[in-house]
């Protein structure tokens, strides 16, 4: 079974292997999949700078993501998130971990697809639930039945995550295994010949 899938349809004809490989790399996927931890290690391995869009939102707003959601609502958060992602995408040769909903928001989705190489980190339900239950900081899981909500999010979001340029199934065990899978997927990634 293949660990990775690639969708090159959104890349434009003027892209060369060099320009694609120098694009920002954006990691997308559900909460708990390991985007930040994997992203930091991937950036170190690729000798790129690392940014976490949620951390950048917190720095810019002076409040936690959960606090921002609580005080201003999801729509205002998504708008601020789009602005932060747009700013980060001006940096070349970076790895960026995005929040779980960033790639779902239509404007942010288009920004990421057109300016970055988007990699979906895909995890299984039980692994994600085990990871997100370690901390009580996930605003979308502050509900009576977090497991049911996570299943809903998976059903709603996975078809959209599947539009990423590359899909990597997260490995069991140490995050370095997932980093290795991403590096192999990047090495195998082919730029479309006619866009």
Secondary structure, DSSP 4 states (H G I P E B T S, - for coil): --SEEE--TTS-TT--HHHHHHSEEEEE--TTS-HHHHHHHHHHHHT-EEEEHHHHHHHHHSS-HHHHHHHH-HHHHHHHHHHHHHHHTTSSSEEEE--TTTTTSHHHHHHHHHHEEEEEEE--HHHHHHHHTT-S--GGG-SS-HHHHHHHHHHHHHHHHTTSSEEEEPPSS-HHHHHHHHHHHHHH----TT-
